[in-house]
């Protein structure tokens, strides 16, 4: 497999969408500390992904818009989430389980993306991918609020999207830069254990904040949001 740099060069990666929480941090700077097998697995994720083969053109557009709203990937660079999902579905690389009332994951993805476009057209006359971000958010918020959505259990649809979108994003080194994750610890390990104690290669968060009140604020907004 051809990697996107020449032998002897130090690989580096950006933070997706320019969301820099840990200025100066780049997890790929730790690549020399990983064993060869681990480095091969991680660095291969930086190789450009092939074009989608499972999703149709309209499904791919809806899936990209859905993933972007999930992850706040509003601008480049973006982690290639949809390509990862497409490859999994094309090879039927499922999680090994599904809800009894849901079809196999490949069929469920087609059905849920079609439902997104149907919902968007019923409201604005356009497919989901062509709606402004706030209108897309409104549709997704309604999925979260609903019990049944387009004949499917809404929570099961949300679970389907989450368990494909989130692992695809957080398996990528660029996403590790966003959260300050150090990547594989073997064989390097950690020596500075304790809250607020950083390793020499770690960087402090630019604007640290307690996530609990932030999460409580989000939940309060959701509760106050008028139900359709």
C-alpha positions in Angstrom: 0.0 0.0 0.0 1.4 3.4 -1.0 1.4 5.8 1.9 1.0 9.6 1.3 4.6 10.5 2.2 8.1 9.4 1.3 10.2 7.1 3.5 12.1 9.1 6.1 9.5 11.9 6.2 7.5 12.6 9.4 3.7 12.1 8.7 1.5 14.9 10.1 -2.2 15.5 10.2 -4.6 18.4 10.6 -7.6 18.7 12.9 -10.9 18.1 11.1 -12.8 21.2 10.3 -10.2 23.4 11.8 -11.5 22.8 15.4 -8.2 23.2 17.2 -8.7 22.5 20.9 -5.1 21.4 21.5 -2.9 23.9 19.7 0.4 22.4 18.5 -0.7 18.8 19.1 -0.4 16.2 16.4 -0.8 12.6 17.3 1.1 11.5 14.3 4.2 12.8 16.0 4.0 9.7 18.1 4.1 7.4 15.1 7.8 6.5 15.7 6.9 5.2 19.2 4.4 2.6 17.7 5.4 -0.9 16.8 5.5 -1.6 13.0 2.2 -3.5 12.9 0.3 -0.7 14.8 1.9 2.1 12.8 0.9 0.3 9.6 -2.7 0.0 10.7 -3.0 3.6 11.8 -1.1 5.3 9.0 -3.0 3.4 6.4 -6.1 5.3 7.5 -4.5 8.4 5.9 -4.5 6.9 2.4 -7.2 8.4 0.3 -10.3 6.2 0.2 -11.7 4.9 -3.1 -15.0 6.3 -4.4 -18.2 4.9 -3.0 -19.6 1.7 -4.6 -22.5 0.9 -2.3 -24.4 4.2 -2.0 -26.2 5.6 -5.1 -25.4 9.2 -5.9 -28.4 10.5 -4.1 -27.8 8.2 -1.1 -24.2 9.3 -0.9 -25.3 13.0 -0.9 -27.8 12.4 1.9 -25.2 10.3 3.9 -22.6 13.0 3.6 -25.0 15.7 4.8 -26.1 13.4 7.7 -22.5 12.7 8.8 -21.6 16.4 8.6 -24.4 17.4 10.9 -23.6 14.6 13.3 -19.9 15.6 13.5 -20.0 19.4 12.9 -17.7 18.8 9.8 -18.7 22.1 8.3 -15.5 22.7 6.3 -12.4 21.0 5.1 -10.4 19.1 6.1 -12.9 16.3 6.7 -12.5 12.8 7.9 -13.7 10.5 5.1 -16.5 9.0 7.2 -18.9 8.2 4.4 -16.3 6.3 2.4 -15.6 4.1 5.5 -19.3 3.4 5.9 -19.8 2.7 2.2 -16.9 0.2 2.3 -18.4 -1.6 5.3 -21.8 -1.9 3.8 -20.5 -3.0 0.4 -18.7 -5.9 2.1 -21.5 -6.5 4.6 -19.1 -5.8 7.4 -21.9 -5.4 10.0 -21.7 -5.3 13.8 -23.0 -8.8 14.1 -26.4 -7.8 15.6 -29.4 -5.7 14.8 -32.7 -4.9 16.4 -35.4 -7.4 15.6 -37.7 -4.8 14.0 -34.9 -3.5 11.7 -33.7 -5.0 8.4 -30.0 -5.9 7.8 -27.8 -2.8 8.1 -27.3 -2.3 4.4 -31.1 -2.3 3.8 -31.7 -0.1 6.9 -29.2 2.5 5.6 -30.9 2.7 2.2 -34.3 3.0 3.9 -33.3 5.6 6.4 -31.5 7.8 3.8 -34.6 7.5 1.5 -36.7 8.6 4.5 -34.5 11.6 5.1 -34.9 12.8 1.5 -38.7 12.1 1.7 -39.0 14.1 4.9 -36.9 17.0 3.4 -39.0 17.1 0.2 -42.2 17.1 2.2 -41.1 20.2 4.1 -39.0 22.2 1.6 -39.3 20.5 -1.8 -35.6 19.6 -1.8 -33.6 16.5 -0.9 -31.9 16.5 2.5 -28.4 17.3 1.2 -29.7 20.6 -0.4 -31.3 22.0 2.8 -29.6 24.7 4.9 -27.9 23.3 8.0 -30.5 24.6 10.4 -33.3 22.8 8.5 -31.3 19.6 8.4 -30.8 19.9 12.2 -34.5 20.4 12.6 -35.2 17.1 10.8 -32.6 15.2 12.8 -33.9 16.7 16.1 -37.4 15.4 15.2 -36.0 11.9 14.7 -34.5 12.1 18.2 -37.9 13.3 19.6 -40.0 10.7 17.7 -41.0 7.2 18.7 -41.8 6.1 15.2 -40.3 7.7 12.1 -41.3 6.7 8.6 -42.5 3.3 9.8 -39.3 2.6 11.8 -38.5 2.9 15.5 -36.8 6.3 15.6 -34.3 5.3 18.4 -33.2 2.3 16.3 -32.6 4.5 13.3 -30.6 6.9 15.4 -28.6 4.0 16.8 -27.9 2.7 13.3 -26.5 6.1 12.2 -24.5 6.5 15.4 -22.8 3.1 15.4 -21.5 3.6 11.9 -20.7 7.4 11.8 -19.0 7.7 15.2 -16.6 4.8 14.9 -15.6 5.8 11.4 -14.8 9.3 12.6 -13.0 8.4 15.8 -10.9 5.7 14.2 -9.1 8.4 12.2 -5.9 10.1 13.5 -7.3 13.6 12.5 -10.1 13.0 15.0 -7.6 12.1 17.6 -6.0 15.5 17.2 -9.4 17.1 17.9 -9.8 15.3 21.2 -6.1 15.3 22.2 -6.0 11.5 22.2 -2.5 10.0 22.3 -3.2 7.1 20.0 -1.9 3.6 20.6 0.0 3.4 23.9 1.9 0.2 23.1 4.8 0.0 23.5 5.3 3.6 24.7 3.0 3.5 27.6 2.1 6.4 30.0 4.2 7.5 33.0 2.4 10.7 34.2 -0.8 9.4 35.7 -3.3 11.7 37.3 -5.9 14.4 36.6 -4.4 17.4 34.8 -0.9 15.8 34.6 0.3 15.8 31.0 2.8 13.6 29.2 5.7 15.5 27.6 4.2 15.0 24.2 0.7 16.1 25.2 -0.7 19.7 24.9 -3.1 21.6 27.1 -6.6 22.3 25.9 -6.9 25.9 24.6 -10.2 26.6 26.3 -10.8 23.9 28.9 -14.3 23.7 30.3 -16.3 21.3 32.5 -18.4 19.2 30.1 -21.1 18.5 32.7 -22.8 22.0 32.6 -22.3 22.1 28.9 -24.2 18.8 28.5 -26.9 20.0 30.9 -27.4 23.2 28.8 -27.8 21.1 25.7 -30.4 18.9 27.3 -32.3 21.9 28.6 -32.4 23.3 25.1 -33.7 20.0 23.8 -36.4 19.9 26.4 -37.5 23.5 25.7 -37.6 22.9 21.9 -41.2 22.9 20.7 -42.3 19.4 19.4 -43.7 19.3 15.9 
